[in-house]
Amino acid sequence: MKIDKDRLMVVLDEDFDNVSIEELAAELPETQSRYVMYSYRHERADGRVSFPLIFIYYNPTGVKPEMHMMYASSKTALVQKLDCASKVFDIRTQEEMTHEWLKDKLAFFK
């Protein structure tokens, strides 16, 4: 999702099915922020499987200050409005957004 600056609203930018977190990261623009909702198949150490819906605020370096402020100030309201994300994470680079990164983040929530 992205912010439509002219209409001052969050809009769907693209929709992907059956992509890995790395494939999704590769689709993100290098100099524009985005909000990402990602459903992930998470297998726990005890064998249980869950499918958390994850909200990721992607905010790369080089974003214009005006847009950075719009995204940062809208994030909390958007998460509350969606009311479906079980986990919320921030990320600065596409390279950080990997399967290992996601596993490490979710390991905290045993």
C-alpha positions as a Markdown table, in Angstrom:
| # | Residue | x | y | z |
|---|---|---|---|---|
| 1 | Met | 0.0 | 0.0 | 0.0 |
| 2 | Lys | 1.1 | 3.5 | -0.6 |
| 3 | Ile | -0.1 | 7.0 | 0.2 |
| 4 | Asp | -1.7 | 8.9 | -2.6 |
| 5 | Lys | -0.3 | 12.3 | -1.9 |
| 6 | Asp | -2.9 | 14.2 | -4.0 |
| 7 | Arg | -5.9 | 12.5 | -2.3 |
| 8 | Leu | -4.2 | 12.1 | 1.1 |
| 9 | Met | -5.3 | 8.5 | 1.4 |
| 10 | Val | -3.8 | 5.1 | 1.6 |
| 11 | Val | -4.4 | 3.0 | -1.6 |
| 12 | Leu | -3.5 | -0.4 | -2.7 |
| 13 | Asp | -0.3 | -0.2 | -4.8 |
| 14 | Glu | 0.1 | -3.9 | -5.8 |
| 15 | Asp | -1.2 | -7.3 | -4.8 |
| 16 | Phe | 0.8 | -10.5 | -5.0 |
| 17 | Asp | -0.1 | -14.1 | -4.4 |
| 18 | Asn | 2.3 | -16.9 | -3.3 |
| 19 | Val | 5.5 | -14.9 | -3.1 |
| 20 | Ser | 8.3 | -15.4 | -0.7 |
| 21 | Ile | 9.4 | -12.5 | 1.6 |
| 22 | Glu | 12.5 | -12.1 | -0.5 |
| 23 | Glu | 10.5 | -11.9 | -3.7 |
| 24 | Leu | 8.2 | -9.3 | -2.1 |
| 25 | Ala | 11.2 | -7.3 | -0.9 |
| 26 | Ala | 12.5 | -7.2 | -4.5 |
| 27 | Glu | 9.3 | -5.6 | -5.7 |
| 28 | Leu | 9.5 | -2.7 | -3.2 |
| 29 | Pro | 10.7 | 0.7 | -4.6 |
| 30 | Glu | 14.2 | 1.7 | -3.5 |
| 31 | Thr | 13.4 | 5.3 | -2.6 |
| 32 | Gln | 9.7 | 5.2 | -1.7 |
| 33 | Ser | 8.0 | 4.1 | 1.5 |
| 34 | Arg | 5.3 | 1.4 | 1.5 |
| 35 | Tyr | 3.0 | -0.4 | 3.9 |
| 36 | Val | 3.0 | -4.1 | 3.4 |
| 37 | Met | 0.6 | -6.8 | 4.6 |
| 38 | Tyr | 2.1 | -10.3 | 4.4 |
| 39 | Ser | 0.6 | -13.6 | 5.4 |
| 40 | Tyr | 3.4 | -16.0 | 6.4 |
| 41 | Arg | 3.4 | -19.7 | 7.1 |
| 42 | His | 5.2 | -19.9 | 10.4 |
| 43 | Glu | 6.2 | -23.4 | 11.7 |
| 44 | Arg | 7.0 | -23.3 | 15.4 |
| 45 | Ala | 9.7 | -25.4 | 17.1 |
| 46 | Asp | 7.0 | -27.8 | 18.5 |
| 47 | Gly | 5.6 | -28.4 | 15.0 |
| 48 | Arg | 2.5 | -26.2 | 15.3 |
| 49 | Val | 1.8 | -24.1 | 12.2 |
| 50 | Ser | 0.3 | -20.6 | 12.2 |
| 51 | Phe | -0.3 | -18.0 | 9.5 |
| 52 | Pro | 0.2 | -14.6 | 11.1 |
| 53 | Leu | -0.8 | -11.5 | 9.2 |
| 54 | Ile | 2.2 | -9.2 | 9.4 |
| 55 | Phe | 2.2 | -5.5 | 8.8 |
| 56 | Ile | 5.6 | -4.1 | 7.6 |
| 57 | Tyr | 6.4 | -0.4 | 7.4 |
| 58 | Tyr | 9.1 | -0.1 | 4.8 |
| 59 | Asn | 10.9 | 3.2 | 5.0 |
| 60 | Pro | 14.1 | 3.3 | 3.0 |
| 61 | Thr | 16.7 | 6.0 | 3.2 |
| 62 | Gly | 16.4 | 8.7 | 0.6 |
| 63 | Val | 12.6 | 9.2 | 1.1 |
| 64 | Lys | 11.6 | 12.9 | 0.8 |
| 65 | Pro | 11.1 | 14.3 | 4.3 |
| 66 | Glu | 7.5 | 15.3 | 3.4 |
| 67 | Met | 6.6 | 11.7 | 2.4 |
| 68 | His | 8.5 | 10.3 | 5.4 |
| 69 | Met | 6.3 | 12.4 | 7.7 |
| 70 | Met | 3.1 | 11.3 | 5.9 |
| 71 | Tyr | 3.9 | 7.6 | 6.2 |
| 72 | Ala | 5.3 | 7.8 | 9.8 |
| 73 | Ser | 2.3 | 9.8 | 11.0 |
| 74 | Ser | -0.2 | 7.5 | 9.3 |
| 75 | Lys | 1.2 | 4.1 | 10.3 |
| 76 | Thr | -0.5 | 3.8 | 13.8 |
| 77 | Ala | -3.9 | 4.9 | 12.5 |
| 78 | Leu | -3.7 | 2.5 | 9.6 |
| 79 | Val | -2.7 | -0.5 | 11.8 |
| 80 | Gln | -5.6 | 0.3 | 14.1 |
| 81 | Lys | -8.0 | 0.7 | 11.2 |
| 82 | Leu | -7.0 | -2.6 | 9.6 |
| 83 | Asp | -7.3 | -4.3 | 12.9 |
| 84 | Cys | -6.1 | -7.6 | 11.5 |
| 85 | Ala | -2.3 | -7.5 | 11.7 |
| 86 | Ser | -1.0 | -9.8 | 14.4 |
| 87 | Lys | 2.6 | -8.4 | 14.2 |
| 88 | Val | 3.9 | -5.0 | 13.2 |
| 89 | Phe | 7.5 | -4.4 | 12.1 |
| 90 | Asp | 9.6 | -1.5 | 10.6 |
| 91 | Ile | 12.3 | -2.1 | 8.0 |
| 92 | Arg | 14.7 | 0.3 | 6.3 |
| 93 | Thr | 16.2 | -1.8 | 3.4 |
| 94 | Gln | 15.0 | -4.4 | 1.0 |
| 95 | Glu | 18.1 | -6.5 | 1.9 |
| 96 | Glu | 16.9 | -6.8 | 5.5 |
| 97 | Met | 13.6 | -8.3 | 4.5 |
| 98 | Thr | 14.5 | -12.0 | 4.4 |
| 99 | His | 13.1 | -15.3 | 5.6 |
| 100 | Glu | 15.7 | -15.4 | 8.4 |
| 101 | Trp | 14.8 | -11.8 | 9.4 |
| 102 | Leu | 11.1 | -12.8 | 9.6 |
| 103 | Lys | 11.8 | -16.0 | 11.5 |
| 104 | Asp | 13.9 | -14.1 | 14.0 |
| 105 | Lys | 11.2 | -11.5 | 14.5 |
| 106 | Leu | 8.5 | -14.1 | 15.0 |
| 107 | Ala | 10.7 | -16.2 | 17.4 |
| 108 | Phe | 10.2 | -13.5 | 20.0 |
| 109 | Phe | 6.4 | -14.4 | 20.0 |
| 110 | Lys | 6.6 | -18.0 | 21.1 |
